[in-house]
Structures are given as C-alpha cells and as structure tokens.
C-alpha cells in the first residue's frame, strides 16, 4: 500500500508540474484525478465479514443439515434412540 501512496503522490506532483508548464483543461483534469487518487489511498475501506447467521428448526423424526456451501447428503442415518447423525 505504501508503493501505491508513493506512486499516486508522484503522479500528483507530475500533474501539478504539467499544469504550471501548460495551463489548460487537460492538466487540470489530471491534477483533480491524481489528487482524488492520492486522497483515496488514505481512506481505509474495512472489509465486512459476510457471515450470515443461520438458524434452523428441526422437528422430531427429521434431520437438519445446515452448511454454508454445497452439501451432499449421501446416505444419512441416525442411531436409534439418539439424535446423532452418522
């Protein structure tokens, strides 16, 4: 991230020098763009964990399978007298 900040600062300095050397609309656009880029490098975008809360209600005599991805049930059986799934 430090390299990106450094390069965006160099681009800002270059575009300011271009604006001083040739005052026109194109160098102004370059200054504004490089300034926005330089400022954006200091804004910390926090990643939010997209972990949805999963809830499930299973009644007697049924088996509930809950997963965050693909699920292959295959052959599911329960031990008699318990709620353990094998």
Secondary structure as UniProt FT lines:
FT   HELIX           2..21
FT   HELIX           25..40
FT   TURN            41..42
FT   TURN            60..61
FT   TURN            80..81
//
